[in-house]
Amino acid sequence: MKLSGLLAAFLLFCTYRTCFGMSHPKPACRYPPSQWCRSLEIALECKVQKQCMEVNAIRPNQTVPPVSVTLYYESMCPDCRIFITQQLFPTWTMLQDIMAVTLVPYGNAQVKNSDTFDLEHLDYYKLVTSSNSPFSCQHGEPECRGNMIEACIIHLTGHSAAFHIIYCMESSADVLNAAQPCLQLYAPSIAWSTVDSCVEGGLGYQLMHKNAVMTRALNPAHTYVPWVTINGEYTEENEDKAMSSLFQMVCQLYKVRNSLLLFLSRYEFEYWKKIIC
């Protein structure tokens, strides 16, 4: 398991505060933080070769699972959009080596008539249009379409590309109008017609039904969105920490420190803890 994400987080945070009693200016280079330790040439250009050597000297135990963060949300919920753009995506960008994110776009949506919503009969879905969708959403029909677009993008593009696309959409002024250009930017091999077919056909409703089942299975049941579970569990304490500083929370929860304790003295462990978290 690589520590490039941890290094990026460490260096980013050090650009804004003092670390180890020293002030570190922001490196002026043409590479993003996630690539600073990818090669010696990049590290030299960004003037972080010492930090890269230090961080690469110790690697976490590959058997330690990543921290699992699942977000139950709505595509047009203002608070959801803030959490995605200001907490979840930036934290995942920096800590993706030790963090797994699952996105469940559904939230407070409802099935209008559960008796007619039968996944076994996909012919029914072919007759459904945006004007008589089986779902009703808190922020209206546009949100239902946004939820389904994002569900289809997650299904069609894979996790990493999907998260970039969804961040692009949620950080835009118009979520729906941003969908196609965001897809073209981060998944150019996927034609928009493929996403549109998913949204307009049976697959889109099948994905939404899956998200509905996941959301309804929450225990305790969600009462608002965004609703965040950590390692499959919800607590008010974890939610408060996630909303205020998800980065710090994930870093603290990650079990790499338990592994490091097997190899490092207490002094050395405290030193690495400062670097990692």
N, C-alpha and C positions, 0 to 999 in steps of 0.2 A: 504494500500500500504506500503510495507516494505521499510526500509531505509538501508538495508544491503549493497546495491550497493553503496549508497552515503558514508557510513562509509568506505567501502573498498577504495573508491577513496580518501577520506580524509586521511586515514592512509598511503596509498601508496604515496601520494604527500608529506606527512610530513616526509617520510623517506629520501627525497632528498632535503628538504629545511626546514627552521625554521618556526614553527607555534606557534603563540601566544607568540613569544619571546623566545621560548625554542627549543632546538634541540632534536628531537626524533630519537633514533637509530632504525634501522630496526628490528622488532620482529623476533626472531629466533624460529620458530615453524614449525610443519609439515603440517599445514593447509594453503590453499590459502586464500587471503584476503577476498574473497566473503563469507567465512565460519566463520570468526573470531567472529561474534556475534550470531552464530547459537545456541550456548549453553554456559552456565556459565563455564563448564569445558574447552571448547576451548578458551574462552576469558581469563581465568586465565593462561592457558598454553602459550598463545601468549602475555600475559601481556598488554591486551587492555581492561580490564574489566571496567575501568573508562570511557573510550571513548564510549564503548557500552552502558553503563548506561545513559550517557549524550544524545547520539543520539536517543536512544529508548524512552527517556522522551518526545519527541515531534515527532509526526508522521504527514506527510502531508495529506491534505484533499483527500479522496479517489475519489472524484468527479473530481479532477483536471486531465485532460488528459495528457498522456505522450507526450514528444516531438517526432514528427514523422520525421524520416530521411529515405529518399528513395534514393538508389544509382542505377543509370543507368550506366552499365559498360560492359566491355568485359573481358572474362576469361583470355586472354593472353596479355592484354594491360599493359605495364610496370607501367604506372602511376596509373592505377586502382589497380594493385596488391599492390603497395606501400600504397595507401590510405586505402585499406582493412586491410592490416597487421599492419600498423603503426598508423592509426587513428580510423577507424570505429570499428574494432573488439575489440581493447583494451578499447575504450570508452564504447561500449555496455557491455562489461564484467563488468565494474565498475558501470555503471549507468543504467543497464537494468530495474531497478524498475521504472525509470522515462523516459525511452527511448524506442521507437518502431522502428525497422529497417525493411525496405522492400528492397529486392535485386531483380533487374531486369536485368538479363544477356542477353544482345542483343547489345546495343551500336550502332555502326555505320554499323551494318550488313544490308544487302539489300535482298529483295526477287527477285530472278532472273526473274521469270515470274509470276506475280501476277494473270494472267488469269487462270493458271492451278492450282493455290494454293487455293483449295476449301475445307474448313473444313467440308463441308457437305458430302464429299465422302472419307471416311477413307480408302476404298480399294486402292485408289491412293497411300496413304502413305505406304502401305505394299509393294509397288513395288519400293519405293525410297530407294536407297542405299547410302552409304557415298560418292560414286563417282559421283552421280548426285543429290546432295542435292539441294532443291529449294532456299537455302540461300547462299549468298556469304559474307565473313567476312573480315574485315580489315587486320587481321593477318593470313588469309588463312583458309583452311579446318580444320586444327587441332583446331583452335579457335571456329569454328562453332560447332564442336563436344564437345568442352569444355563448350561452352554456353549451349548446350542442356543437357549435363550431369548435370550441376549445376541446370538447370531448373527442371529436373526430380528429383534431390535430394531434392530440396525445396518442390516439390509437394508430394513426397513420405514419407519424414521423419518428417516434421513439422519444425517450424521456428528455435527453439533453436538448435536442433541437426544439421539442415542444415547449420546454420551459422558456427558452429564448424567445420563441414566437409569442407565447402568452404574455411574457413580460413586455414585449414590444407592443402588443395590443393594449394591455392594461395601463401602460404609461402614456398612451396616446389620448388625444382629446376625444376621439370617436372610436370606441372599441370595435364596432362592426366594420366601419370603413377601413380600419387599419389592418384587418385580418389578412386580406389578400397581399398587400405589399409586405407585411411582416413575414408571411409564408415564403414569398419570393426571395426575401432577404436571407432567411436562415435555413430554408429547405428548398432550394431552387429546383431540385430534382422531382419534387412533388407538385403536380399540376393543380391549380386551383379547382379545376373541374372535378378532380378526385375528392377533394374536401366537400365540394358542393353536392356531389352525388351521395356522399355519406350523410350530409345534413338533410337532404331531401328524401332519402330512401330509408329503408328499414334499419340499416346499420346504425344510423344516428339515434333512432329511438331505442334501439337495443342498448347502446352505450349509455343513454340517459337513464334507462331503466336500471342498469347495473349501478349507476351512481346513486339512484334513488334508494336502492336496496342497501348499499353501503352506508348512506346517510341515516336511514331509518334504523340501522342496526347499532348505532352509537349507544354506548352505555357509560355514563349517563347520556340521555338524549340531548341533542343540541337545542339550544334555546335562542340562538342568534348566530350570525356570521360576521366576521370570520371565526371559525371554530377549529382549533388546533389541537391535535393529539401528538404526544411525544412517545415514541416507542409503543404505539398502540393504546396509550392511556391518556385520559384527560384529567387534569386537576386545575383548580383556579390558580394555584401557585405557579404551575408551569405556564399557564396562559399569560399571567401577568409578566413573567420573565420573558416569554417569547415576544410579547408586544413591546416591551421596553428595550430589550437587547437580546435578540435571538442569537446573535453571534456569540456572545458571552455564555449564553445558556448551553448551546451545542458544544462549545469548547469545554465547559465544565463537565458535561455529561459523558463526553467521550472517554472511554475506558483505557485510553493509551497510557494514562498516568499509572494505572495498576501494573501495566506491563513494564514501564520504565523503572518502577520500584524494584523489580527483580534484578536490574542491572546497575542501577545508579545509587550512589550514596545519597543521604538526605540533602546534603548541600547541592550536589549535582542535580538532583531532582527539582529542587526549588528553582535552580537556574533555568532548566529546560521548561519548567512550568511557566516562567515569565515569558519565555520566547513563544511558546505555543499559545498561551492564553493571555 
